[in-house]
Amino acid sequence: MSQFAVNLIFVGGSFLLYILIAIWAKAGSTKDFYVAGGGVHPITNGMAIGADWMSAASFISMAGLIAAGGYANSTFLMGWTGGYVLLAMLLAPYLRKFGKFTVPEFIGDRFYSKSARLVAVVCLIVASVTYVIGQMAGAGVAFSRFLEVDATMGLIIAAIVVFVYAVLGGMKGITYTQVAQYCVLIIAYTIPAVFISLQLTGNPVPPLGLFSTHADSGLPLLEKLNQIITDLGFNSYTDDVDNKLNMVLFTLSLMIGTAGLPHVIIRFFTVPKVADARWSAGWALVFIALLYLTAPAVASMARLNLMTTIYPDGTAAAPIEYDERPSWVREWEVTGLIQYEDKNNDGRIQLYNDTDAFKAEAESRGWNGNELVVNRDILVLANPEIANLPSWVIGLIAAGGLAAALSTAAGLLLAISSAISHDLIKGAINPNITDKGELLAARISMAVAIVVATYLGANPPGFAAQVVALAFGIAAASLFPALMMGIFSKRVNNTGAISGMLAGLTFTLVYIFVYKGWLFIPGTNNLEDIPANWILGISPLSIGAVGALINFAIAFGISSVTEQPPKEIQELVESVRYPRGASGAVDH
């Protein structure tokens, strides 16, 4: 059986499963559509949160980023994991106790203002749309290789599948679909990792294999990796970073952005009680840890496998001839995600760090420039092929990559749909809309969101994890401070909260657009994403943390010189944080 047929069986079978689940769990009311009826079991919810959480960025891009940057890019791992802990401890239980359907609804009621609710809707949509671009881009990468279609067609197929199960089932369908998707993606991620760890180190546990001995050379695996990449002009894989400020801010931006992402927060509204929200958080952390503990090993082993594929003897002296390149390189070249140009006409592949620092050394070897460009997003997907694993493993990881992208995309699209139908249409435009009318509006909103996400996913501003990082920065600067102040401060009023959200969002967006080169400002020579241009060396990906500080400062500053919130709002804040009665009977 051909590899294409195997891929089709795994991917097609998983898609059929998702659609059947959606039909079985069809939403019949707005409560079903928004919060799955509010009766999801904590373990089920924890698994669904894991799938919602581990997006295409986690499954596809994170290991690729760590593989390319080593220790410097471990910030993605630390930020996303730490952010989930913040969410579980500081936000989820309290928001569940408040008992609303959406994040903007909490902000609108807590800050006693329709304007605050509408501003929160804008912040939610900007962050979620930016995030969903990365998921659709990740789906396109997976489809383009494994189903042998171009990326645009892959996006369209992914959009159709999400449309069927998300529009039909809402949160109820998405919840049980995400349970299935978690099972698919975690099996798909760990089985290849176990195989590859065994091949390279003899250790079947990838996190332990990362610190084991490389079987062929007898050196520690990371030492062997450092040896080969530094000989080719790349930075040492385990080197520390020079710009600690940027690293701290980037990690913080990912952490608080994670805690402010509405598509994860709304998952805690689906359980019956506050205690169930806490248990959901604990189970989700277990399910997430299975992938996140494996990712650094997958990254390191993928990088080593790639380098030793091009330099079979483990040194730069003898790169392989292009005509003798392995089949996996040929297959990925068809997608355009691997590109080769023979710059010195020697028929061999030179893969090295083509920078001024290494230029003299490269020229002494007769090299005229790096000749192989490998898209970072393919490393996890290509790993089984690089390691010559069985065809069924390749089919499994194809299904896993798509499950990761589609599970998070569905959660994001539901958050966008809920904000439009429940917060904008019912909350501001037509408060008297019937339950049936609101459900129809929610489904139409999601359908439109899917079309927009598919269009933007065809031309994303960066690779999947980078686009996602921008979304986290936007959420960090706008929603997270409002949620934190709404729960833990009785003094912040509606004027302060609205001003803070607008200031944080505006500052962050302007900085991103200017320093990513997406916004032309006369007299700046159109600043681009170049470290020398960044203010105080702060990357556009890290600026969300600064935006959050601005949000907090403005909200507290304006609130301190304006009137206090009404007494009933202050009592509401206290009731959310402290249970009444010894049994905690305020759960609802």
Secondary structure, 3 states (H helix, E strand, C coil): CCHHHHHHHHHHHHHHHHHHHHHHCCCCCHHHHHHHHHCCCHHHHHHHHHHHHCCHHHHHHHHHHHHHHHHHHHHHHHHHHHHHHHHHHHHHHHHHHHCCCCHHHHHHHHCCCHHHHHHHHHHHHHHHHHHHHHHHHHHHHHHHHHCCCCHHHHHHHHHHHHHHHHHHHHHHHHHHHHHHHHHHHHHHHHHHHHHHHHHHHCCCCHHHHCCCECCCCCCEHHHHHHHHHHCCCCCCCCCCCCCHHHHHHHHHHHHHHHHCCHHHHHHHHHCCCHHHHHHHHHHHHHHHHHHHCCHHHHHHHHHHHHHHHHCCCCCCCCCCEHHHCCHHHHHHHHHCCEEECCCCCCCECCCCCCCHHHHHHHHHCCCCCCCEEECHHHHHHHHHHHCCCCHHHHHHHHHHHHHHHHHHHHHHHHHHHHHHHHHHHHHHHCCCCCHHHHHHHHHHHHHHHHHHHHHHHCCCCCCHHHHHHHHHHHHHHHHHHHHHHHHHCCCCCHHHHHHHHHHHHHHHHHHHHHHCCCCCCCCCCCCCCCHHHCHHHCCCCCHHHHHHHHHHHHHHHHHHCCCCCCHHHHHHHHHHHCCCCCCCCCCC
